[in-house]
Amino acid sequence: MSSEHISRQFDADLEAIRASVLQMGGLVESQIKSAVDSLVSGNVALMNRVIEDDHRVNAMEVKIDEACSQVIARRQPAAGDLRLVMAVIKTITDLERIGDEAEKISRMAKLLSQKQGFAVPRYQEIKHAAEIAVDMLRKSLDAFARLDVVLAAQVVRQDDQVDDEFRAIMRYLITFMMEDPRTISTSLEILFVAKAIERIGDHAKNMAEYVIYMVKGRDVRHITVDEIDQEINH
């Protein structure tokens, strides 16, 4: 078999893995949107669907992980190709965890849908925080697809917005619980939803940092946003 043929086959393997990651990302994004929609609308059938579909996300993670292991064993990739495979392995772990957070939101939505009488829910703030987190996820996947470090850096910067939204929701819920202790269990369930959204933002940020690692060969997980900007403008 010619080395050119082997090289072409290797490129095809890597391309298939990249396409699978984007497909998994699309599924996870729709899981978050459905989870938040089910919470806001009280649609129990949609909540159940998100919970039941979590196994699809898990199965995709296992399949991509196996494909990466095979590429490492067969091709022994070096330099940029190896960084791509390592970044994929890390990315699919974060995607799987985002899927878990979407499932958690739907489980909390089911508990909240069974409660009557307390007007705690203010889902507009939850919805707004979720929109930022989904935007971060979409940009991370886009940055991964196009190897765009500038877009990846934008995602890292956006994480502060999700954190701010989470803190605002938490302050509001604490005030509510202090004013009326009967709202405590409902408020805590909403707080769990807000925390899940904040975690989705964290995972999307991780994914963006892997893109910078993949392109620049530098681990930027524990440095400031300003240092990341310097790194990508090198």
C-alpha positions in Angstrom: 0.0 0.0 0.0 1.5 3.4 -1.0 2.4 5.9 1.6 0.1 8.4 -0.3 -2.8 6.0 0.0 -2.1 5.5 3.8 -1.9 9.3 4.2 -5.2 9.9 2.4 -6.8 7.2 4.6 -5.5 8.8 7.7 -6.9 12.2 6.7 -10.3 10.5 6.0 -10.2 8.9 9.5 -9.5 12.3 11.1 -12.2 14.0 9.1 -14.7 11.3 10.1 -13.8 11.9 13.8 -14.2 15.7 13.4 -17.6 15.2 11.7 -18.7 12.9 14.5 -17.8 15.5 17.2 -19.8 18.1 15.4 -22.8 15.7 15.1 -22.5 14.9 18.9 -22.3 18.7 19.5 -25.5 19.2 17.5 -27.4 16.6 19.6 -26.2 18.1 22.9 -27.2 21.6 21.8 -30.7 20.4 21.0 -30.8 18.5 24.4 -30.1 21.8 26.2 -32.7 23.8 24.2 -35.4 21.1 24.7 -34.6 20.9 28.4 -35.0 24.7 28.9 -38.1 24.8 26.7 -39.7 22.0 28.7 -39.0 23.8 31.9 -40.5 27.1 30.7 -43.5 25.4 29.0 -44.1 22.7 31.6 -44.2 20.1 28.7 -43.7 16.8 30.6 -43.4 14.8 27.3 -40.5 16.9 26.2 -38.9 16.5 29.7 -39.1 12.8 29.4 -37.7 12.8 25.8 -34.6 14.7 27.0 -34.1 12.3 29.9 -34.5 9.3 27.5 -32.2 10.7 24.8 -29.3 11.0 27.2 -28.2 7.5 26.3 -27.7 8.6 22.7 -25.1 11.2 23.8 -23.3 8.6 25.9 -23.2 6.1 23.0 -21.7 8.8 20.7 -19.0 9.5 23.3 -18.1 5.8 23.5 -18.0 5.5 19.7 -15.8 8.5 19.1 -13.5 7.5 21.9 -13.0 4.1 20.3 -12.3 5.7 16.9 -9.7 7.9 18.5 -8.1 4.9 20.3 -7.9 3.1 16.9 -6.3 6.1 15.2 -3.6 6.3 17.9 -2.9 2.5 17.8 -2.9 2.2 14.0 -1.5 5.6 12.8 0.7 6.7 15.8 -0.1 10.4 15.0 2.4 13.1 15.8 2.4 16.8 16.4 -0.7 18.6 15.1 -2.6 15.3 14.3 -1.9 14.0 17.8 -3.1 17.3 19.4 -6.3 17.0 17.3 -7.0 13.5 18.6 -6.2 14.5 22.2 -8.5 17.5 21.9 -11.3 15.4 20.5 -11.0 12.9 23.5 -11.3 15.9 25.9 -14.0 17.6 23.9 -16.4 14.6 23.9 -16.0 14.2 27.6 -17.2 17.8 28.1 -20.0 17.2 25.5 -21.2 14.1 27.4 -21.2 16.2 30.7 -23.2 18.9 29.0 -25.7 16.2 28.0 -25.9 15.1 31.7 -26.6 18.7 32.7 -29.4 18.9 30.2 -30.9 15.7 31.6 -30.6 17.2 35.1 -32.5 20.3 34.0 -35.3 18.1 32.7 -35.4 16.1 35.9 -35.7 19.3 37.9 -38.3 20.6 35.5 -40.4 17.5 36.2 -40.2 18.1 40.0 -41.2 21.8 39.5 -44.1 20.9 37.2 -45.6 18.8 40.0 -45.7 21.8 42.4 -48.7 24.0 42.8 -49.3 27.3 44.5 -45.9 29.0 44.9 -45.1 31.7 42.4 -41.3 31.4 42.7 -40.4 30.6 39.1 -38.9 33.5 37.1 -37.8 31.5 34.1 -36.9 34.6 32.0 -33.5 34.8 33.8 -32.9 31.1 33.5 -33.8 31.3 29.8 -31.4 34.2 29.2 -28.5 32.4 31.0 -29.2 29.3 28.9 -29.2 31.4 25.7 -25.6 32.6 26.5 -24.5 29.0 27.4 -25.9 27.6 24.2 -24.2 30.5 22.2 -20.9 29.5 23.9 -21.4 25.9 23.0 -22.2 26.7 19.3 -19.2 29.0 19.0 -16.9 26.4 20.6 -18.1 23.8 18.0 -17.7 26.4 15.2 -14.2 27.2 16.5 -13.4 23.5 16.5 -14.7 23.0 13.0 -12.8 26.0 11.6 -9.8 25.9 13.9 -10.6 29.5 14.8 -8.6 30.6 17.9 -10.1 34.1 17.8 -13.7 32.7 18.2 -12.4 30.3 20.8 -11.0 33.2 22.9 -14.4 35.0 22.6 -16.1 31.9 24.2 -13.6 32.0 27.1 -14.5 35.7 27.7 -18.2 34.9 27.6 -18.0 32.6 30.6 -18.0 35.5 32.9 -21.5 36.5 31.6 -22.9 33.1 32.5 -21.3 33.3 36.0 -22.8 36.8 36.5 -26.3 35.5 35.5 -26.0 32.5 37.9 -25.0 34.9 40.8 -28.0 37.2 40.0 -30.4 34.2 40.0 -29.0 32.9 43.2 -29.3 36.3 45.0 -32.9 36.6 43.8 -33.7 33.0 45.1 -32.0 33.6 48.5 -34.2 36.8 49.0 -37.3 34.8 48.1 -36.4 31.9 50.5 -35.8 34.4 53.4 -39.1 36.2 52.8 -41.1 32.9 52.6 -39.5 29.7 53.9 -42.3 27.7 52.2 -40.6 28.5 48.9 -37.3 26.9 49.9 -37.6 23.5 48.2 -38.9 25.1 44.9 -36.2 27.7 45.0 -33.5 25.1 45.5 -34.8 23.1 42.5 -34.6 26.3 40.4 -31.1 26.9 41.8 -30.0 23.4 40.6 -31.2 24.3 37.1 -29.3 27.6 37.2 -26.2 25.7 38.4 -26.5 23.2 35.6 -26.6 26.1 33.1 -23.5 27.6 34.7 -21.7 24.2 34.4 -22.7 24.0 30.7 -20.9 27.4 30.2 -17.8 26.0 32.0 -17.8 22.9 29.7 -18.2 25.1 26.6 -15.3 27.2 27.8 -13.2 24.1 28.3 -13.9 23.1 24.7 -12.8 26.5 23.4 -9.6 26.1 25.3 -8.9 22.8 23.6 -9.2 24.5 20.2 -6.5 26.9 21.2 -4.4 24.0 22.4 -5.0 22.1 19.1 -4.0 25.1 17.0 -1.3 26.7 19.1 0.1 23.7 21.0 -0.3 25.6 24.3 -2.4 24.5 27.3 -4.4 27.7 28.2 -6.7 26.2 30.9 -5.2 28.0 33.9 -4.2 31.3 32.5 -6.0 34.6 32.3 -8.1 35.8 29.3 -5.5 38.6 28.6 -2.7 35.9 28.5 -4.9 33.9 26.1 -5.2 36.9 23.8 -1.4 37.3 23.8 -1.0 33.6 23.0 -3.3 33.7 20.0 -1.9 36.9 18.6 1.7 35.4 18.7 
